[in-house]
């Protein structure tokens, strides 16, 4: 069953701008989750949430790359009518007579709990989060690309440190141990967030 709702173009553009603001390079990798109810839609992306009035014809939840939502917003901004209707199916969004296709547009199974995370979460906190949350929870939060990049940066930082400290006889396991200790301490700090309990 598709998710279908009508929305004011200006409201949709405003919600999209709020999600994109201060996101930097993550606009390319973050996803937007949209929960459509009868009278309201909630747009969520790591670090940002926006709520706007809609006419929900077929309620439900969906996820799409943020850059796809930005493209939809750009198309909708040119509409001269007071409301546009979006019909969302796996792999596509239909806006009136226009189709926007993307393999990562997916319908979801109802609303899910979302963590309140900062939009600019540090590398250390991102790595700590991957220790606390299950792989499935990382995916649910739309943080897979961030988590993968954090692990890549960790490996690169360790290689750089090892190269710089080699003349002192520092071994790789020692650098890894130091990094792991810091990540574990950050994870303990993050675990005090009561929201995390249902994601572990």
N, CA and C of each residue as an Amber inpcrd file, in Angstrom:
protein
   600
   0.8390000  -1.1930000   0.0000000   0.0000000   0.0000000   0.0000000
   0.8820000   1.2540000   0.0000000   0.7250000   2.1430000  -0.9760000
   1.5630000   3.3460000  -1.0160000   1.2240000   4.3050000   0.1240000
   2.1590000   5.1800000   0.4210000   1.9050000   6.2850000   1.3500000
   1.5470000   7.4800000   0.4840000   0.4160000   8.1040000   0.7790000
  -0.0570000   9.2160000  -0.0540000  -0.5000000  10.3750000   0.8270000
  -0.0290000  11.5550000   0.4870000  -0.4390000  12.7420000   1.2540000
  -0.3390000  13.9950000   0.3980000  -1.1810000  14.9630000   0.7450000
  -1.1380000  16.2700000   0.0930000  -0.5280000  17.2640000   1.0680000
   0.2740000  18.1750000   0.5300000   1.0010000  19.1050000   1.3850000
   1.2050000  20.4190000   0.6450000   1.3110000  21.4910000   1.4060000
   1.6250000  22.7960000   0.8270000   3.0720000  22.7890000   0.3370000
   3.3240000  23.2110000  -0.9060000   4.7060000  23.2540000  -1.4020000
   5.6450000  24.0380000  -0.4910000   5.1610000  25.1850000   0.0120000
   6.0290000  26.0030000   0.8630000   6.3580000  25.2940000   2.1730000
   5.3900000  24.5550000   2.7330000   5.6300000  23.8120000   3.9770000
   6.6450000  22.6840000   3.7500000   6.5060000  21.9880000   2.6220000
   7.4370000  20.9000000   2.3140000   8.8490000  21.4490000   2.0990000
   8.9520000  22.5600000   1.4040000  10.2670000  23.1730000   1.1630000
  10.9030000  23.6210000   2.4760000  10.0860000  24.1900000   3.3790000
  10.6020000  24.6360000   4.6780000  11.1080000  23.4530000   5.5060000
  10.3340000  22.3700000   5.5420000  10.7420000  21.1820000   6.3010000
  12.0430000  20.6180000   5.7430000  12.1660000  20.5900000   4.4130000
  13.3870000  20.0670000   3.7790000  14.5860000  20.9420000   4.1120000
  14.4050000  22.2620000   4.0680000  15.5010000  23.1820000   4.4040000
  15.9510000  22.9910000   5.8430000  14.9930000  22.7500000   6.7450000
  15.3450000  22.5250000   8.1540000  16.1780000  21.2630000   8.3090000
  15.8480000  20.2160000   7.5700000  16.6010000  18.9670000   7.6490000
  18.0080000  19.1190000   7.0690000  18.1380000  19.9260000   6.0330000
  19.4170000  20.0770000   5.3470000  20.3600000  21.0380000   6.0650000
  19.7970000  21.9980000   6.7920000  20.6040000  23.0530000   7.4230000
  21.7280000  22.4750000   8.2790000  22.9140000  22.9940000   8.1070000
  24.1030000  22.6380000   8.8930000  24.5120000  21.1660000   8.7750000
  24.0730000  20.4820000   7.7440000  24.3760000  19.0600000   7.6120000
  25.7090000  18.8130000   6.9060000  26.1640000  19.7880000   6.1460000
  27.4700000  19.6570000   5.4910000  27.5260000  18.4550000   4.5600000
  28.6250000  17.7140000   4.6430000  28.8510000  16.5860000   3.7340000
  27.8260000  15.4730000   3.9280000  27.1480000  15.4360000   5.0920000
  26.2190000  14.3470000   5.3650000  24.9240000  14.4550000   4.5540000
  24.7380000  15.5600000   3.8500000  23.5660000  15.6600000   2.9670000
  23.6300000  14.5700000   1.8940000  24.8310000  14.1150000   1.5820000
  24.9980000  13.0830000   0.5500000  24.7110000  11.6760000   1.0650000
  24.8080000  11.4700000   2.3760000  24.6790000  10.1050000   2.9000000
  23.5200000   9.9090000   3.8770000  23.0180000  10.9870000   4.4950000
  21.9280000  10.8380000   5.4580000  20.6020000  10.5660000   4.7560000
  19.7200000   9.8830000   5.4870000  18.3810000   9.5880000   4.9640000
  17.3360000  10.3480000   5.7530000  16.2230000  10.6220000   5.1060000
  15.0860000  11.2620000   5.7670000  14.0040000  10.2150000   6.0030000
  13.5180000  10.1420000   7.2280000  12.3820000   9.2910000   7.5610000
  11.1480000  10.1700000   7.6490000  10.0770000   9.7290000   7.0110000
   8.8350000  10.5110000   6.9990000   7.7130000   9.6300000   7.5210000
   7.0620000  10.1060000   8.5830000   5.9030000   9.3960000   9.1270000
   4.6730000  10.2320000   8.8170000   3.7610000   9.6640000   8.0470000
   2.5740000  10.3910000   7.5950000   1.3530000   9.9110000   8.3790000
   0.6950000  10.8420000   9.0460000  -0.5520000  10.5780000   9.7520000
  -1.6780000  11.2890000   8.9970000  -2.8650000  11.3040000   9.5380000
  -3.9910000  11.9140000   8.8180000  -3.8450000  13.4160000   8.6420000
  -3.3220000  14.0930000   9.6600000  -3.2620000  15.5610000   9.5850000
  -1.8600000  16.1300000   9.7090000  -0.8800000  15.2760000   9.9530000
   0.4760000  15.7770000  10.1570000   1.4880000  14.7670000   9.6160000
   2.6300000  15.2800000   9.1750000   3.7540000  14.4310000   8.7840000
   4.9660000  14.8620000   9.5870000   5.7240000  13.8830000  10.0720000
   6.9350000  14.1750000  10.8400000   8.1350000  13.7430000   9.9950000
   9.0020000  14.7080000   9.7140000  10.2130000  14.4680000   8.9300000
  11.3820000  14.3920000   9.9100000  12.1520000  13.3130000   9.8280000
  13.2570000  13.1260000  10.7630000  14.5290000  12.7340000  10.0260000
  15.6290000  13.3400000  10.4490000  16.9480000  12.9990000   9.9470000
  17.8770000  13.1230000  11.1540000  19.0140000  12.4620000  11.1520000
  19.9120000  12.5300000  12.3020000  20.0800000  13.9820000  12.7480000
  19.6930000  14.2690000  13.9760000  19.8880000  15.5950000  14.5490000
  18.7870000  16.6060000  14.3070000  17.8050000  16.2880000  13.4810000
  16.7570000  17.2680000  13.1490000  15.4110000  16.5880000  12.9620000
  14.3610000  17.2630000  13.4350000  12.9990000  16.7810000  13.2080000
  12.1170000  17.9680000  12.8810000  11.2120000  17.7900000  11.9350000
  10.3060000  18.8510000  11.5180000   8.9050000  18.2710000  11.3290000
   7.9170000  19.0130000  11.7650000   6.5260000  18.5600000  11.6820000
   5.7320000  19.5420000  10.8320000   4.9020000  19.0300000   9.9240000
   4.1120000  19.9340000   9.0940000   2.7220000  19.3700000   8.8340000
   1.7560000  20.2640000   8.6230000   0.3900000  19.7960000   8.3740000
   0.2590000  19.1750000   6.9860000  -0.4880000  18.0780000   6.9090000
  -0.7340000  17.4080000   5.6370000  -2.1620000  16.8780000   5.6260000
  -2.5900000  16.4680000   4.4660000  -3.8250000  15.6990000   4.3240000
  -3.3860000  14.2840000   3.9810000  -3.3350000  13.4330000   5.0090000
  -2.8550000  12.0670000   4.8120000  -3.9270000  11.1730000   4.2380000
  -3.8080000  10.8410000   2.9610000  -4.8060000  10.0000000   2.3000000
  -4.5330000   8.5160000   2.5570000  -3.2430000   8.1250000   2.5430000
  -2.8120000   6.7700000   2.9090000  -1.6470000   6.9330000   3.8740000
  -1.8820000   6.6910000   5.1530000  -0.8590000   6.9350000   6.1610000
   0.2040000   5.8320000   6.1520000   1.3430000   6.1360000   6.7520000
   2.4270000   5.1600000   6.8310000   3.7720000   5.8410000   6.9840000
   4.8240000   5.0540000   6.8690000   6.1870000   5.5650000   7.0430000
   7.0370000   5.2170000   5.8330000   7.9840000   6.0920000   5.5290000
   8.9060000   5.8270000   4.4370000  10.2570000   6.4370000   4.7230000
  11.2530000   5.9670000   3.9980000  12.6160000   6.5030000   4.0980000
  13.1290000   6.7400000   2.6940000  13.8650000   7.8450000   2.5590000
  14.5290000   8.1410000   1.2850000  15.8090000   8.9130000   1.5700000
  16.7800000   8.8470000   0.6580000  17.9830000   9.6590000   0.8370000
  17.6060000  11.1330000   0.9240000  18.3030000  11.8660000   1.7740000
  18.0120000  13.2880000   1.9560000  18.1610000  14.0470000   0.6460000
  19.1160000  13.6500000  -0.1850000  19.3070000  14.3450000  -1.4620000
  18.1060000  14.1360000  -2.3890000  17.4030000  13.0010000  -2.2500000
  16.1930000  12.7660000  -3.0450000  15.0650000  13.6630000  -2.5470000
  14.9420000  13.7820000  -1.2150000  13.9350000  14.6950000  -0.6500000
  14.2060000  16.1240000  -1.1070000  15.4770000  16.5010000  -1.1770000
  15.8410000  17.8400000  -1.6370000  15.4130000  18.0380000  -3.0900000
  15.5800000  17.0030000  -3.9060000  15.1550000  17.0900000  -5.3150000
  13.6370000  17.2180000  -5.4190000  12.9270000  16.4500000  -4.5880000
  11.4620000  16.5340000  -4.5720000  11.0290000  17.9370000  -4.1770000
  11.6890000  18.4810000  -3.1560000  11.3770000  19.8380000  -2.6980000
  11.6000000  20.8610000  -3.8040000  12.6650000  20.6690000  -4.5680000
  12.9650000  21.5780000  -5.6780000  11.8700000  21.5240000  -6.7410000
  11.4050000  20.3150000  -7.0510000  10.3300000  20.1420000  -8.0340000
   9.0420000  20.7840000  -7.5270000   8.7150000  20.5080000  -6.2600000
   7.4780000  20.9950000  -5.6550000   7.4670000  22.5200000  -5.5500000
   8.6520000  23.1150000  -5.3420000   8.7300000  24.5750000  -5.1730000
   8.2620000  25.3240000  -6.4180000   8.2450000  24.6480000  -7.5670000
   7.8190000  25.2950000  -8.8170000   6.3170000  25.1930000  -9.0410000
   5.6380000  24.4860000  -8.1500000   4.1930000  24.3000000  -8.3170000
   3.4450000  25.6010000  -8.0320000   2.4440000  25.8600000  -8.8340000
   1.6510000  27.0850000  -8.6510000   0.4030000  26.8220000  -7.7980000
   0.1190000  25.5560000  -7.5080000  -1.0880000  25.2320000  -6.7370000
  -0.8070000  25.3280000  -5.2390000  -1.8810000  25.3950000  -4.4460000
  -1.7550000  25.5220000  -3.0010000  -1.3510000  24.2370000  -2.3200000
  -1.5290000  23.1070000  -3.0150000  -1.1540000  21.8180000  -2.4360000
  -0.7430000  20.8630000  -3.5450000   0.2220000  20.0120000  -3.2310000
   0.6310000  18.9640000  -4.1640000   0.4380000  17.6230000  -3.4760000
   0.1770000  16.5940000  -4.2780000  -0.0160000  15.2500000  -3.7340000
   1.1910000  14.3910000  -4.0680000   1.7220000  13.7370000  -3.0350000
   2.8490000  12.8140000  -3.2130000   2.3480000  11.3950000  -2.9690000
   2.5940000  10.5280000  -3.9250000   2.2790000   9.1000000  -3.7820000
   3.6200000   8.3730000  -3.7380000   3.9030000   7.7610000  -2.5900000
   5.2130000   7.1450000  -2.3550000   5.1040000   5.6290000  -2.3660000
   5.8930000   5.0050000  -3.2240000   5.9560000   3.5510000  -3.3280000
   7.4200000   3.1440000  -3.2840000   7.7110000   1.8630000  -3.0790000
   9.1120000   1.4430000  -3.0920000   9.7880000   1.8280000  -4.4050000
  10.8580000   2.6190000  -4.2940000  11.6260000   2.9870000  -5.4770000
  11.1460000   4.2050000  -6.2290000  10.0150000   4.7970000  -5.8180000
   9.5500000   5.9820000  -6.5540000   8.6000000   6.8540000  -5.7400000
   8.5720000   8.1300000  -6.1280000   7.6040000   9.0910000  -5.6000000
   6.9540000   9.7530000  -6.8010000   5.6320000   9.7280000  -6.8090000
   4.8830000  10.3770000  -7.8900000   4.3490000  11.7010000  -7.3600000
   4.6730000  12.7730000  -8.0710000   4.1860000  14.1120000  -7.7120000
   3.3480000  14.5850000  -8.8870000   2.0310000  14.5320000  -8.7100000
   1.1120000  14.8230000  -9.8100000   1.4710000  13.9050000 -10.9860000
   1.9820000  14.4490000 -12.0880000   2.2940000  13.5980000 -13.2410000
   3.7900000  13.2590000 -13.3430000   4.5860000  13.7630000 -12.4200000
   6.0320000  13.5510000 -12.4650000   6.4450000  12.3760000 -11.5770000
   7.3780000  11.5590000 -12.0520000   7.9150000  10.4380000 -11.2660000
   9.3680000  10.7190000 -10.9020000   9.6970000  10.5350000  -9.6280000
  11.0950000  10.5920000  -9.1890000  11.4390000   9.1960000  -8.6890000
  12.4250000   8.5710000  -9.3390000  12.7840000   7.1920000  -8.9960000
  14.1320000   7.1450000  -8.2880000  14.2180000   6.2670000  -7.2890000
  15.4860000   6.0020000  -6.6130000  15.3470000   4.6950000  -5.8510000
  16.3300000   3.8310000  -6.0090000  16.2400000   2.4940000  -5.4130000
  16.1630000   2.5120000  -3.8830000  16.5970000   3.6070000  -3.2460000
  16.6040000   3.6720000  -1.7830000  15.3490000   4.3140000  -1.2000000
  14.3480000   4.5810000  -2.0220000  13.0550000   5.0190000  -1.4840000
  12.3390000   3.7600000  -1.0280000  12.0540000   3.6740000   0.2730000
  11.4380000   2.4610000   0.7970000  10.3280000   2.7820000   1.7940000
   9.3040000   1.9420000   1.7650000   8.2390000   2.0460000   2.7510000
   8.6870000   1.3050000   4.0030000   8.2780000   1.8090000   5.1610000
   8.7090000   1.2360000   6.4290000   7.5030000   0.6800000   7.1790000
   7.7650000  -0.1670000   8.1730000   6.6790000  -0.7740000   8.9340000
   6.3090000   0.0600000  10.1410000   5.6500000   1.1620000   9.9080000
   5.1180000   1.9810000  10.9950000   6.1650000   2.8270000  11.6860000
   5.7200000   3.7140000  12.5700000   6.6360000   4.6160000  13.2660000
   7.5500000   3.8550000  14.2160000   8.7770000   4.3150000  14.3290000
   9.7400000   3.6840000  15.2300000  10.2960000   4.7270000  16.1910000
  10.8320000   4.2580000  17.3060000  11.5090000   5.1470000  18.2400000
  12.7380000   5.7280000  17.5390000  13.0030000   6.9930000  17.7860000
  14.1980000   7.6160000  17.2120000  15.0090000   8.2550000  18.3240000
  16.3000000   8.1570000  18.2120000  17.1840000   8.7860000  19.1810000
  17.3110000  10.2720000  18.8850000  17.5350000  11.0370000  19.9230000
  17.8090000  12.4550000  19.7590000  19.3270000  12.6210000  19.7440000
  19.8800000  12.7360000  18.5540000  21.3290000  12.8080000  18.3830000
  21.7090000  14.1480000  17.7610000  22.9110000  14.6470000  18.0760000
  23.3370000  15.9010000  17.4460000  23.6380000  15.6970000  15.9630000
  23.3430000  16.7020000  15.1770000  23.5570000  16.6210000  13.7310000
  25.0440000  16.4700000  13.4030000  25.8920000  17.0520000  14.2580000
  27.3340000  17.0320000  14.0170000  28.0500000  16.1400000  15.0320000
  27.5100000  14.9580000  15.2670000  28.0900000  14.0210000  16.2290000
  29.5620000  13.7860000  15.9190000  30.3910000  13.8360000  16.9630000
  31.8370000  13.6840000  16.7780000  32.2000000  12.2650000  16.3310000
  33.4100000  12.1470000  15.8080000  33.9210000  10.8400000  15.3940000
  33.9410000   9.8810000  16.5840000  34.4260000  10.3580000  17.7340000
  34.5070000   9.5120000  18.9250000  33.1220000   9.0250000  19.3530000
  32.1440000   9.9300000  19.3720000  30.7870000   9.5470000  19.7860000
  30.1320000   8.6170000  18.7690000  30.4270000   8.8180000  17.5020000
  29.8700000   7.9250000  16.4750000  30.4160000   6.5180000  16.6580000
  31.7300000   6.4120000  16.9070000  32.3310000   5.0990000  17.1530000
  31.7710000   4.4700000  18.4340000  31.5620000   5.2950000  19.4630000
  30.9930000   4.7920000  20.7250000  29.5790000   4.2820000  20.5030000
  28.8250000   4.9790000  19.6790000  27.4480000   4.5740000  19.3970000
  27.4110000   3.2080000  18.7170000  28.4070000   2.9420000  17.8650000
  28.4410000   1.6340000  17.1900000  28.7760000   0.5010000  18.1610000
  29.3570000   0.8380000  19.3080000  29.6020000  -0.1680000  20.3520000
  28.3420000  -0.4470000  21.1550000  27.5100000   0.5910000  21.3020000
  26.3130000   0.4940000  22.1390000  25.1400000  -0.1220000  21.3770000
  24.9400000   0.3280000  20.1460000  23.7730000  -0.0730000  19.3690000
  24.0630000  -1.3080000  18.5270000  23.0260000  -2.0630000  18.2830000
  23.1580000  -3.2110000  17.3810000  23.2850000  -2.6990000  15.9460000
  23.7360000  -3.5700000  15.0710000  23.8560000  -3.2070000  13.6660000
  22.4930000  -2.7990000  13.1000000  21.4600000  -3.5130000  13.5110000
  20.0990000  -3.2100000  13.0470000  19.6630000  -1.8190000  13.5060000
  19.9990000  -1.4760000  14.7770000  19.6260000  -0.1650000  15.3030000
  20.3600000   0.9580000  14.5780000  21.6240000   0.7110000  14.2100000
  22.3750000   1.7070000  13.4400000  21.6630000   1.9570000  12.1130000
  21.2060000   0.8810000  11.4700000  20.4620000   1.0180000  10.2060000
  19.1540000   1.7670000  10.4300000  18.4370000   1.4200000  11.4980000
  17.1550000   2.0660000  11.7950000  17.3230000   3.5640000  12.0040000
  18.4350000   3.9400000  12.6100000  18.7010000   5.3540000  12.8590000
  19.1640000   6.0890000  11.6020000  19.3890000   5.3490000  10.5270000
  19.8600000   5.9810000   9.2910000  21.3120000   6.4260000   9.3940000
  22.0880000   5.6970000  10.2180000  23.4670000   6.0980000  10.4730000
  24.4990000   5.1480000   9.8750000  24.0940000   4.2510000   8.9870000
  25.0300000   3.2760000   8.4390000  26.2140000   3.9640000   7.7460000
  25.9440000   4.9550000   6.8990000  27.0310000   5.6310000   6.1760000
  27.9550000   6.3590000   7.1470000  27.3810000   6.9760000   8.1800000
  28.2070000   7.6710000   9.1840000  29.0720000   6.6680000   9.9480000
  28.4830000   5.5300000  10.3190000  29.2230000   4.5120000  11.0630000
  30.3680000   3.9520000  10.2190000  30.0900000   3.6710000   8.9500000
  31.1360000   3.1390000   8.0650000  32.2720000   4.1390000   7.8900000
  31.9140000   5.4140000   7.7350000  32.9450000   6.4480000   7.5770000
  33.7640000   6.5810000   8.8590000  33.0990000   6.4900000  10.0260000
  33.8100000   6.6000000  11.3010000  34.8370000   5.4880000  11.4520000
  34.4770000   4.2560000  11.0780000  35.4220000   3.1420000  11.1650000
  36.5930000   3.3270000  10.1940000  36.2970000   3.8740000   9.0270000
  37.3530000   4.1390000   8.0440000  38.3190000   5.2050000   8.5790000
  37.7700000   6.2780000   9.1800000  38.6020000   7.3490000   9.7430000
  39.4220000   6.8360000  10.9250000  38.8320000   5.9330000  11.7090000
  39.5480000   5.3370000  12.8450000  40.7860000   4.5850000  12.3320000
  40.5930000   3.7550000  11.3170000  41.7190000   2.9970000  10.7610000
  42.8080000   3.9330000  10.2180000  42.3680000   4.9930000   9.5410000
  43.3050000   5.9520000   8.9590000  44.0790000   6.6860000  10.0540000
  43.3790000   7.0830000  11.1240000  44.0270000   7.7950000  12.2350000
  45.0430000   6.9010000  12.9390000  44.6820000   5.6430000  13.1260000
  45.5960000   4.7000000  13.7770000  46.8330000   4.4790000  12.9140000
  46.6340000   4.3400000  11.6080000  47.7770000   4.1570000  10.7000000
  48.6990000   5.3720000  10.7440000  48.1220000   6.5680000  10.7890000
  48.9190000   7.7960000  10.8560000  49.6860000   7.8960000  12.1640000
  49.0130000   7.5740000  13.2710000  49.6630000   7.6250000  14.5830000
  50.7850000   6.6000000  14.6540000  50.5410000   5.4140000  14.1320000
  51.5400000   4.3450000  14.1600000  52.7810000   4.7500000  13.3660000
  52.5540000   5.3820000  12.2310000  53.6730000   5.8370000  11.4020000
  54.5010000   6.8840000  12.1470000  53.8070000   7.8090000  12.8350000
  54.5000000   8.8790000  13.5590000  55.2420000   8.3600000  14.7940000
  54.7240000   7.2890000  15.4040000  55.2960000   6.7870000  16.6590000
  56.2110000   5.5770000  16.4820000  56.3870000   5.1530000  15.2560000
  57.1780000   3.9490000  14.9830000  58.6000000   4.0540000  15.5160000
  59.1820000   5.2420000  15.4110000  60.5670000   5.4120000  15.8650000
  60.7040000   5.2720000  17.3800000  59.5860000   5.3610000  18.0980000
  59.6000000   5.1940000  19.5570000  59.3030000   3.7490000  19.9640000
  59.1370000   2.8930000  18.9780000  58.8860000   1.4850000  19.2790000
  57.4520000   1.1950000  19.6950000  56.5360000   2.1250000  19.4060000
  55.1180000   1.9150000  19.7230000  54.5330000   0.9430000  18.7050000
  53.8370000  -0.0650000  19.1970000  53.2670000  -1.0780000  18.3090000
  51.7840000  -0.8130000  18.0550000  51.2890000  -1.4470000  16.9910000
  49.8990000  -1.2160000  16.5680000  48.8990000  -1.5690000  17.6680000
  49.1340000  -2.6700000  18.3750000  48.1910000  -3.0790000  19.4110000
  48.0980000  -2.0270000  20.5130000  49.1990000  -1.2880000  20.7650000
  49.1790000  -0.2560000  21.8020000  48.3240000   0.9360000  21.3730000
  48.4510000   1.3210000  20.1190000  47.6340000   2.4290000  19.6060000
  46.1650000   2.0090000  19.5940000  45.9000000   0.7870000  19.1300000
  44.5200000   0.2740000  19.1260000  43.9340000   0.2480000  20.5280000
  44.7200000  -0.1730000  21.4970000  44.2600000  -0.2410000  22.8850000
  43.8850000   1.1550000  23.4000000  44.7270000   2.1410000  23.0980000
  44.4540000   3.5180000  23.5220000  43.1460000   4.0310000  22.9180000
  42.9810000   3.7930000  21.6150000  41.7570000   4.2430000  20.9280000
  40.5280000   3.5160000  21.4970000  40.6360000   2.2050000  21.6730000
  39.5170000   1.4250000  22.2210000  39.1210000   1.8940000  23.6120000
  40.1210000   2.2690000  24.4270000  39.8360000   2.7750000  25.7790000
  39.0180000   4.0580000  25.7080000  39.4000000   4.9600000  24.8200000
  38.6660000   6.2210000  24.6690000  37.2440000   5.9820000  24.1540000
  37.1000000   5.0480000  23.2190000  35.7760000   4.7290000  22.6810000
  34.8970000   4.1200000  23.7720000  35.4710000   3.2410000  24.5880000
  34.7180000   2.6170000  25.6780000  34.2560000   3.6570000  26.6920000
  35.1280000   4.6170000  27.0200000  34.7560000   5.6890000  27.9560000
  33.6260000   6.5410000  27.3760000  33.7140000   6.8370000  26.0830000
  32.6540000   7.6180000  25.4300000  31.3450000   6.8340000  25.4230000
  31.4250000   5.5120000  25.2070000  30.2200000   4.6730000  25.2040000
  29.5610000   4.6790000  26.5790000  30.3570000   4.6250000  27.6530000
  29.8020000   4.6670000  29.0130000  29.0680000   5.9810000  29.2560000
  29.6460000   7.0670000  28.7420000  28.9950000   8.3750000  28.8860000
  27.6740000   8.4010000  28.1240000  27.6820000   7.8780000  26.8970000
  26.4670000   7.8810000  26.0790000  25.3860000   6.9740000  26.6570000
  25.7950000   5.9010000  27.3280000  24.8280000   4.9490000  27.8820000
  23.9640000   5.5570000  28.9780000  24.3710000   6.7120000  29.4940000
  23.5350000   7.3800000  30.5080000  22.2990000   8.0150000  29.8750000
  22.2660000   8.0740000  28.5300000  21.0880000   8.5850000  27.8170000
  19.9930000   7.5420000  27.9090000  18.8750000   7.8320000  28.6220000
  17.8260000   6.8230000  28.7950000  17.1860000   6.3640000  27.4900000
  17.2790000   7.1790000  26.4450000  16.7000000   6.8130000  25.1400000
  17.3850000   5.5980000  24.5340000  18.6390000   5.3390000  24.9400000
  19.4030000   4.2700000  24.3050000  18.9700000   2.8650000  24.7210000
  18.2990000   2.7410000  25.8540000  17.9890000   1.4250000  26.3830000
  17.1710000   0.5560000  25.4340000  16.2670000   1.1500000  24.6810000
  15.4070000   0.3460000  23.8050000  16.0770000   0.0200000  22.4710000
  17.2980000   0.5120000  22.2530000  17.9930000   0.2590000  20.9920000
  19.1120000  -0.7500000  21.1290000  19.4300000  -1.1550000  22.3390000
  20.5820000  -2.0200000  22.5460000  20.2610000  -3.4670000  22.3100000
